[in-house]
Amino acid sequence: MMNALTLDMVTVFHDRAFASVEADLKSDGFYVLQLDGSSAVDKSTFLAAVERDLPVSPGLHAKNWDALIDVLSDGLDRADADRVAVVWRRADRLETADLQVFVNAVLALTVVVRRIYDRAGSRERRALVILLGDAPNYPMPPS
């Protein structure tokens, strides 16, 4: 069993580990949000997946990276959880299809996570992004 509290802000694991990663996150008190990246092959399909799967500001749409950061930051703040983990399943699909968009997506999610820390005030908050993929460079978590 991994200790989710010791993970880096952005961590990479193999998609086969989803069930154990999710269980470990939940046992460590994380509110787990799952982003299904199986159809994300470019910027527009990634942004559509975010709007479909993650809490975003009502009535607002992520049409570019700045807008994604704003609507997702606001949506995660509304979740009102002290520990939040965004688990991006099949992140390797976008990584393989368009590496630049993949890098921009990871950077945007990192900014969202950083905003959660910055907006915490006196609350102790923790946010993670877990990238799961079905490729050799996505390792199984430590036992």
NORHU-V910095 format. One record per pair of residues at least 24 apart in sequence whose ideal C-beta (glycine too) atoms are under 10 Angstrom apart, sorted by the first residue. I is the first residue (numbers start at 1). J is the second residue. D is the distance in Angstrom with one decimal. If there is no record, write none. Layout:
i/j/d
I/J/D
I/J/D
This chain:
i/j/d
1/27/7.5
1/28/9.4
1/141/9.1
1/142/9.5
1/143/7.9
2/27/9.9
2/28/8.8
2/141/5.0
2/142/6.0
2/143/8.3
3/27/9.6
3/28/6.8
3/142/9.7
4/28/4.0
4/29/8.4
4/30/6.0
4/32/9.7
4/83/8.0
4/85/7.1
4/126/8.4
4/128/6.9
4/130/8.9
4/141/9.9
5/29/8.8
5/30/9.1
5/83/8.4
5/126/6.9
5/128/9.4
7/85/8.8
7/126/9.4
7/128/5.8
7/129/9.7
7/130/7.6
7/141/9.1
8/128/8.1
8/129/9.3
8/130/9.9
9/109/9.4
9/110/6.5
9/113/5.5
9/114/7.8
9/117/8.8
9/126/9.3
9/127/7.6
9/128/6.4
9/129/6.8
10/86/9.8
10/88/9.7
10/106/6.5
10/107/9.6
10/109/7.3
10/110/5.9
10/113/7.6
10/128/7.6
10/129/4.7
10/130/7.9
10/131/6.8
11/85/9.5
11/87/9.9
11/128/6.7
11/129/7.5
11/130/5.4
11/131/7.2
11/132/9.6
11/141/8.5
12/88/9.9
12/91/7.9
12/92/9.6
12/106/9.8
12/129/9.6
12/130/7.8
12/131/4.8
12/132/7.8
12/133/7.2
12/135/9.9
12/137/7.6
12/138/5.6
12/139/7.1
12/141/9.8
13/87/9.2
13/91/10.0
13/130/6.5
13/131/7.5
13/132/5.6
13/133/8.2
13/138/6.1
13/139/6.4
13/140/6.7
13/141/5.1
13/142/9.8
14/92/9.5
14/132/6.9
14/133/6.9
14/134/7.0
14/135/8.2
14/136/8.9
14/137/9.3
14/138/4.4
14/139/6.1
14/140/5.1
14/141/8.2
15/87/9.9
15/89/6.0
15/90/6.2
15/91/8.5
15/92/7.7
15/131/9.5
15/132/4.3
15/133/5.8
15/134/4.7
15/135/8.9
15/138/6.8
16/132/8.6
16/134/7.6
16/138/9.0
16/140/7.0
17/130/9.4
17/132/7.0
17/138/8.6
17/139/8.6
17/140/5.4
17/141/5.3
18/87/7.2
18/89/6.3
18/90/9.9
18/130/9.1
18/132/5.8
20/140/8.8
20/141/6.7
20/143/9.5
21/85/8.7
21/87/6.8
21/89/10.0
21/130/6.2
21/132/7.3
21/140/9.8
21/141/6.2
22/85/8.6
22/87/6.7
22/89/10.0
22/130/9.1
22/132/9.9
24/85/9.8
24/141/7.7
25/83/8.2
25/84/9.7
25/85/4.8
25/87/7.5
25/128/7.7
25/130/7.6
26/83/9.8
26/85/9.0
28/83/7.1
28/85/9.0
28/126/9.0
28/128/9.9
29/81/8.7
29/82/7.4
29/83/5.0
29/126/8.8
30/81/7.8
30/82/9.1
30/83/4.3
30/84/6.6
30/85/4.4
30/86/10.0
30/87/9.5
30/126/7.7
30/127/8.9
30/128/7.2
30/130/9.7
31/55/9.9
31/76/9.0
31/79/6.0
31/80/9.0
31/81/3.7
31/82/8.4
31/83/6.4
31/84/5.1
31/85/7.2
31/86/9.8
31/127/9.7
32/81/9.7
32/83/9.4
32/84/8.2
32/85/5.1
32/86/8.3
32/87/6.0
32/128/9.5
32/130/8.8
33/72/9.9
33/75/9.4
33/76/7.9
33/79/7.8
33/81/9.4
33/84/6.9
33/85/7.0
33/86/5.1
33/87/6.9
33/88/9.5
34/85/9.4
34/86/8.2
34/87/5.2
34/88/8.2
34/89/6.3
34/130/9.7
34/132/9.4
35/86/6.0
35/87/6.8
35/88/4.5
35/89/6.7
35/90/9.1
35/91/8.4
35/105/9.7
35/109/8.8
35/129/9.2
35/130/9.7
35/131/9.7
35/132/9.6
36/87/9.8
36/88/8.5
36/89/5.7
36/90/7.0
36/93/9.9
37/87/10.0
37/88/5.4
37/89/5.8
37/90/4.3
37/91/5.2
37/92/8.0
37/93/5.5
37/94/6.0
37/95/9.2
37/102/9.5
37/105/9.0
37/131/8.8
37/132/8.4
37/133/8.5
38/89/7.2
38/90/4.5
38/91/10.0
38/92/9.9
38/93/6.0
38/94/9.9
38/134/9.8
39/90/8.6
39/93/7.6
39/94/9.6
40/88/8.7
40/90/7.7
40/91/8.2
40/93/5.8
40/94/4.5
40/95/9.7
40/97/7.9
40/98/9.2
40/101/8.6
40/102/8.8
40/105/8.0
41/93/6.2
41/94/6.4
41/96/8.5
41/97/4.0
41/98/6.9
41/101/8.8
42/94/7.7
42/97/6.6
42/98/5.5
42/101/6.0
43/68/9.6
43/94/9.0
43/98/7.5
43/100/9.2
43/101/4.9
43/102/9.9
43/104/7.6
43/105/8.0
44/101/9.4
45/93/9.2
45/94/8.1
45/97/8.9
45/98/9.7
45/101/9.4
46/88/9.5
46/91/9.8
46/93/9.4
46/94/5.8
46/97/9.6
46/98/8.8
46/101/6.5
46/102/8.3
46/104/9.0
46/105/5.4
46/108/9.4
47/71/9.8
47/101/9.8
47/105/8.8
47/108/9.7
49/88/8.9
49/90/9.8
49/94/9.1
49/105/9.8
50/75/9.4
50/86/9.3
50/88/9.4
50/105/8.6
50/108/9.1
50/109/9.0
50/112/10.0
51/75/9.7
53/86/9.3
53/88/9.3
53/89/9.5
54/79/9.5
54/86/6.8
54/88/9.6
54/109/9.8
54/112/9.5
55/79/5.6
55/84/9.7
62/108/9.0
64/104/10.0
64/108/9.6
65/101/9.7
65/104/5.8
65/105/8.1
65/107/7.8
65/108/4.9
65/111/8.6
66/108/8.5
66/111/9.3
67/108/9.8
68/104/9.4
68/105/8.3
68/108/5.2
68/109/8.6
68/111/9.1
68/112/8.0
69/107/9.4
69/108/5.4
69/109/8.7
69/110/9.7
69/111/5.1
69/112/5.7
69/114/9.7
69/115/7.4
70/111/10.0
70/112/9.2
70/115/9.2
71/112/9.6
72/108/7.9
72/109/7.8
72/111/9.3
72/112/5.0
72/113/9.9
72/115/9.0
72/116/10.0
73/108/10.0
73/111/8.0
73/112/5.1
73/113/9.2
73/114/9.3
73/115/4.5
73/116/7.2
73/118/9.6
73/119/7.8
74/112/9.7
74/115/9.3
74/119/9.9
75/112/9.2
76/112/6.6
76/113/8.8
76/115/8.4
76/116/6.1
76/119/9.5
76/127/7.3
77/112/9.9
77/115/8.3
77/116/7.3
77/119/6.3
77/120/9.9
77/125/9.8
79/116/9.6
80/123/10.0
81/116/9.6
81/125/8.3
81/126/9.6
81/127/9.1
82/116/9.8
82/120/8.4
82/123/6.3
82/124/6.6
82/125/5.3
82/126/7.0
82/127/9.5
83/116/9.8
83/124/9.2
83/125/7.2
83/126/4.7
83/127/7.5
83/128/8.2
84/112/9.6
84/113/8.3
84/116/6.5
84/125/7.8
84/126/7.6
84/127/4.7
84/128/7.5
84/129/9.7
85/113/9.6
85/126/8.6
85/127/7.3
85/128/4.4
85/129/7.6
85/130/6.0
86/112/7.9
86/113/7.8
86/127/7.7
86/128/7.2
86/129/5.1
86/130/7.1
86/131/9.4
87/128/8.6
87/129/8.2
87/130/4.6
87/131/8.4
87/132/6.4
88/129/6.8
88/130/6.9
88/131/5.2
88/132/6.5
88/133/8.7
89/130/9.0
89/131/8.9
89/132/4.9
89/133/8.3
89/134/9.3
90/131/9.5
90/132/6.9
90/133/6.5
90/134/6.7
90/135/9.9
90/138/10.0
91/129/9.4
91/130/9.0
91/131/4.1
91/132/6.2
91/133/4.9
91/134/9.5
91/135/9.3
91/138/8.0
92/131/8.3
92/132/8.2
92/133/3.1
92/134/5.7
92/135/4.5
92/136/9.8
92/137/8.2
92/138/6.4
93/133/7.9
93/134/8.6
93/135/9.6
94/131/9.9
94/133/9.4
95/131/8.4
95/133/6.8
95/135/7.7
95/137/8.8
95/138/9.3
96/133/8.9
96/135/7.5
102/131/9.3
105/129/9.9
105/131/9.7
106/131/7.2
